[in-house]
Amino acid sequence: QVQLVESGGGLVQAGGSLRLSCAASGRTASSYGMGWFRQAPGKEREFVAAIKWNPGGTYYADSVKGRFTISRDNARNTVYLQMNSLKAEDTAVYYCAMAFRLPSLIIAPNPTSYNYWGQGTQATVSS
């Protein structure tokens, strides 16, 4: 079993920044990558970013490329999502997810690539 706990959400003005964290515990040694997704009210869950290891790499949705950065702290079993230049349309509940098999980042945007999900953290950007 794996537990994922997101934190770092909040309210920020447009143009501001937030850093989301996803702390993993449990059987994390079997993982190969993690992703961030988001869901705005009335919309479907959408892919934001992913990171894989062995070998490493990152992948971003076009809507956040150049503004968001995903990173990993191995020692803390934590993945971060640094969000800069935030826009009102970035408002959503953000979820992290862990994959036990991620042979290519091409499949990272597919939610079915992930085995475990966190409960989400709300990020609200005021315009």
C-alpha positions as CSV (number, residue, x, y, z in Angstrom):
1,Q,0.0,0.0,0.0
2,V,1.0,3.6,-0.7
3,Q,-0.3,6.8,0.9
4,L,0.0,10.1,-0.8
5,V,-0.7,13.4,1.0
6,E,-0.8,16.7,-0.9
7,S,-0.2,20.0,0.7
8,G,0.7,23.6,-0.2
9,G,-2.6,24.7,-1.8
10,G,-4.2,28.1,-0.9
11,L,-5.4,31.4,-2.3
12,V,-3.0,33.5,-4.4
13,Q,-3.4,36.5,-6.7
14,A,-2.9,36.1,-10.4
15,G,0.8,36.3,-11.3
16,G,1.7,34.8,-7.9
17,S,3.3,31.4,-7.0
18,L,2.4,28.3,-5.0
19,R,4.5,25.2,-4.3
20,L,2.5,22.0,-3.9
21,S,4.0,19.0,-2.1
22,C,3.1,15.3,-2.3
23,A,4.5,13.2,0.5
24,A,4.6,9.5,-0.2
25,S,4.8,6.7,2.3
26,G,4.4,2.9,2.2
27,R,5.6,0.7,-0.6
28,T,7.2,3.6,-2.5
29,A,10.3,1.6,-3.6
30,S,8.3,-0.1,-6.3
31,S,7.3,3.2,-7.9
32,Y,8.6,4.4,-11.3
33,G,7.1,7.9,-11.5
34,M,4.6,10.4,-10.2
35,G,2.2,12.8,-11.8
36,W,0.1,15.8,-11.0
37,F,-3.4,16.3,-12.2
38,R,-6.1,18.9,-11.6
39,Q,-9.8,19.2,-11.7
40,A,-11.7,22.5,-11.9
41,P,-15.4,22.7,-11.0
42,G,-17.6,21.3,-13.7
43,K,-14.6,20.0,-15.7
44,E,-12.9,16.7,-16.1
45,R,-9.6,15.9,-14.4
46,E,-6.7,16.9,-16.6
47,F,-3.0,16.1,-16.7
48,V,-0.6,18.8,-15.4
49,A,2.9,17.3,-15.1
50,A,4.8,14.0,-14.5
51,I,8.2,12.9,-13.4
52,K,9.8,9.5,-13.8
53,W,13.0,7.9,-12.6
54,N,15.2,5.0,-13.8
55,P,15.7,6.6,-16.3
56,G,14.6,10.1,-15.4
57,G,12.5,12.6,-17.2
58,T,9.7,15.2,-16.9
59,Y,6.7,16.0,-19.0
60,Y,4.3,18.9,-19.0
61,A,0.9,19.8,-20.3
62,D,1.1,22.6,-22.9
63,S,-1.0,24.8,-20.7
64,V,1.6,24.9,-17.9
65,K,4.8,24.5,-19.8
66,G,7.3,27.2,-18.9
67,R,5.3,28.2,-15.7
68,F,5.2,25.0,-13.7
69,T,8.1,22.8,-12.6
70,I,7.9,19.2,-11.2
71,S,10.7,17.9,-9.0
72,R,11.5,15.1,-6.6
73,D,13.3,14.9,-3.3
74,N,14.4,11.2,-2.9
75,A,15.4,11.6,0.7
76,R,12.0,12.9,1.7
77,N,9.9,10.7,-0.7
78,T,8.3,13.9,-1.8
79,V,7.4,15.3,-5.2
80,Y,6.9,19.0,-5.7
81,L,5.0,21.2,-8.2
82,Q,6.3,24.7,-8.3
83,M,3.6,26.9,-9.9
84,N,4.6,30.4,-11.1
85,S,2.8,33.1,-13.1
86,L,-0.5,31.6,-11.9
87,K,-3.6,32.4,-13.8
88,A,-7.3,32.3,-12.8
89,E,-7.7,29.3,-15.0
90,D,-5.2,27.4,-12.9
91,T,-7.8,27.3,-10.1
92,A,-8.5,23.6,-9.3
93,V,-8.1,20.8,-6.9
94,Y,-4.6,19.4,-7.6
95,Y,-4.0,15.6,-7.2
96,C,-0.8,13.7,-7.1
97,A,-0.6,10.1,-8.3
98,M,2.0,7.4,-8.2
99,A,2.8,4.9,-11.0
100,F,4.3,1.5,-10.5
101,R,5.0,1.1,-14.2
102,L,5.8,4.1,-16.4
103,P,7.8,2.8,-19.3
104,S,7.5,6.1,-21.2
105,L,6.4,9.6,-20.4
106,I,4.2,9.5,-23.4
107,I,1.6,7.7,-21.4
108,A,1.9,10.0,-18.4
109,P,-1.2,12.0,-19.2
110,N,-3.4,8.9,-19.0
111,P,-4.8,8.6,-15.5
112,T,-5.0,4.8,-15.8
113,S,-1.1,4.8,-15.8
114,Y,-1.2,5.5,-12.1
115,N,-1.8,3.1,-9.2
116,Y,-2.4,5.4,-6.2
117,W,-3.9,8.8,-5.8
118,G,-3.9,11.5,-3.1
119,Q,-6.9,13.3,-1.7
120,G,-6.1,16.6,-3.4
121,T,-5.3,20.1,-2.4
122,Q,-7.2,23.2,-3.5
123,A,-5.4,26.0,-5.3
124,T,-7.4,29.2,-6.0
125,V,-6.1,32.0,-8.1
126,S,-7.9,35.3,-7.9
127,S,-7.9,37.6,-10.9
